[in-house]
Amino acid sequence: MNPSRAIPLVLVSLMILMEIYASRISRSEARTDDRGSFFAVWLLVAAGYWAAFSMWGARAPVGLPLGVWAVWVGAAVAAAGMALRIWSIATLGRYFTYVVKVSPEQKVVDTGPYRLIRHPSYAGGLLTGIGIGLSLRLGVAPLIIGATSVAGYWIRMAVEERALSEGIGEAYRAYMSRTKRLIPFVW
């Protein structure tokens, strides 16, 4: 198999394995405040991947073909995204959950990647998706995956920030005022 065709499949496989692992280490004793955001993220992100991979499989002419360089740049961006997501989950430690949950004793985590942005795990997921999209060598693929991922993460961030503001209180609201959501110093 041509490496430029195999790499996107390997990247998606690694992402799926990472998400399965993350779902298994998620704690369950906290109060759930998810409000369906897990399903919304899953649905929107999956729709973006489905659309991009469908175009890739069909070699659609509307895909804005890119050179082989996009496979390698995409792989590097996806690897950086996965690393950021893993670092974020590790930094949260026992506070990490796969669905939105807040523990009564929960504190603001503002170390590691959380020093600069409130949602580095979602930033990592977004980078992973954009990288995988680039690796498909279709210029529209990272845009599709990026747009659907941002839509899903937007819903999730709103639910999560509301739950943390209510659960942790002023300490989390102060943290929100000094950090950006996904892109340091920008947004």
C-alpha positions in Angstrom: 0.0 0.0 0.0 1.2 3.5 -0.8 2.4 5.3 2.4 0.5 8.4 1.4 -2.7 6.3 1.5 -1.8 4.3 4.6 -0.8 7.2 6.9 -4.3 8.7 7.3 -5.6 5.3 8.2 -2.8 4.8 10.8 -3.5 8.3 12.2 -7.2 7.6 12.6 -6.5 4.3 14.2 -4.2 5.9 16.7 -6.8 8.6 17.5 -9.4 5.9 18.1 -7.2 3.9 20.4 -6.3 7.1 22.3 -10.0 7.9 22.7 -10.8 4.4 23.9 -8.1 4.6 26.5 -9.3 8.1 27.6 -12.9 6.8 28.0 -11.6 3.9 30.2 -9.6 6.1 32.6 -12.5 8.6 33.0 -13.8 8.8 36.6 -17.4 8.2 37.4 -18.0 9.4 41.0 -18.7 13.0 40.1 -22.1 14.6 39.4 -22.9 14.6 35.6 -23.6 17.9 34.0 -23.1 16.8 30.4 -26.4 18.0 28.9 -25.9 15.8 25.9 -22.7 17.5 24.9 -20.8 14.3 24.6 -23.2 13.1 21.9 -23.1 16.5 20.1 -19.3 16.4 20.0 -19.2 12.8 18.8 -21.8 13.4 16.1 -20.3 16.6 14.7 -16.7 15.3 14.8 -17.7 12.0 13.2 -19.7 13.8 10.5 -16.6 15.8 9.6 -14.4 12.7 9.4 -17.0 10.8 7.4 -17.4 13.6 4.9 -13.6 14.0 4.5 -12.9 10.3 4.2 -15.8 9.9 1.8 -14.2 12.5 -0.5 -10.8 10.9 -0.1 -12.1 7.4 -1.0 -14.0 8.8 -4.0 -11.0 11.0 -5.0 -13.6 13.8 -5.5 -12.4 16.6 -7.8 -13.8 19.2 -5.4 -11.3 18.2 -2.8 -8.6 20.7 -3.9 -5.8 18.2 -4.3 -2.6 18.8 -2.3 0.9 17.5 -2.8 2.6 14.6 -1.0 4.0 17.2 1.4 0.5 17.4 3.0 0.7 13.8 4.2 3.9 14.5 6.2 2.8 18.0 7.5 -0.6 16.5 8.4 1.1 13.6 10.2 3.2 16.0 12.2 0.2 18.3 13.1 -1.9 15.2 14.1 0.9 13.9 16.2 1.3 17.2 18.0 -2.5 17.3 18.5 -2.5 13.8 20.0 0.4 14.7 22.3 -1.4 17.9 23.5 -4.5 15.8 24.2 -2.6 13.2 26.1 -0.7 15.9 28.1 -4.0 17.6 28.9 -5.6 14.4 30.2 -2.5 13.6 32.2 -2.4 17.1 33.7 -6.1 16.8 34.8 -5.4 13.5 36.5 -8.2 12.4 38.7 -10.4 15.3 37.4 -10.5 14.0 33.9 -13.9 12.8 32.7 -15.1 11.7 29.3 -18.5 13.4 29.9 -18.8 16.7 31.8 -18.7 16.0 35.5 -17.8 18.2 38.5 -16.7 16.8 41.9 -17.5 18.6 45.1 -13.8 18.9 45.9 -12.7 19.8 42.4 -10.2 22.6 42.1 -9.1 24.8 39.1 -6.3 23.1 37.2 -4.1 25.9 35.8 -0.8 24.1 35.3 0.7 22.4 32.2 -1.2 23.2 29.1 -4.0 24.7 31.2 -1.7 27.7 32.0 -2.4 29.2 28.6 -5.8 27.9 27.5 -8.9 26.5 29.2 -9.5 23.6 26.8 -6.2 22.2 25.6 -7.6 18.7 25.2 -10.1 20.1 22.7 -7.3 22.1 21.0 -5.4 18.8 20.7 -8.5 17.1 19.2 -8.8 20.0 16.7 -5.2 19.8 15.8 -5.4 16.1 15.4 -8.4 16.4 13.0 -6.8 19.2 11.0 -3.6 17.1 10.7 -5.6 14.0 9.6 -7.5 16.1 7.1 -4.2 17.4 5.6 -2.9 13.9 5.4 -5.7 13.1 3.1 -4.2 15.5 0.5 -7.5 17.2 -0.1 -7.4 20.9 0.7 -11.0 20.9 1.8 -10.7 18.0 4.2 -9.0 19.9 7.1 -11.5 22.6 6.6 -14.4 20.2 6.9 -13.0 18.3 9.9 -11.9 21.6 11.5 -15.3 23.3 11.1 -17.3 20.3 12.4 -14.9 19.8 15.3 -15.1 23.5 16.3 -18.9 23.3 16.2 -18.9 20.2 18.5 -16.3 21.6 20.8 -18.1 25.0 21.0 -21.2 23.2 22.4 -19.1 21.2 24.8 -17.0 24.2 26.0 -20.2 26.1 26.8 -21.6 23.2 28.8 -18.3 22.5 30.6 -17.6 26.2 31.4 -21.1 26.5 32.9 -20.8 23.4 35.0 -17.3 24.4 36.3 -18.5 28.0 37.0 -21.4 26.6 39.0 -19.4 23.8 40.6 -16.1 25.6 41.5 -17.4 29.1 41.6 -15.3 32.3 41.6 -12.0 30.6 41.2 -13.0 29.2 37.9 -14.6 32.4 36.7 -11.3 34.2 37.6 -9.4 31.5 35.6 -11.7 32.1 32.6 -11.0 35.8 32.7 -7.2 35.3 32.4 -7.1 32.5 29.8 -8.4 31.9 26.3 -10.5 28.9 25.2 -8.4 27.2 22.5 -5.7 29.4 21.1 -3.3 31.1 23.5 -3.7 34.9 23.6 -6.3 34.8 20.7 -9.5 32.8 21.4 
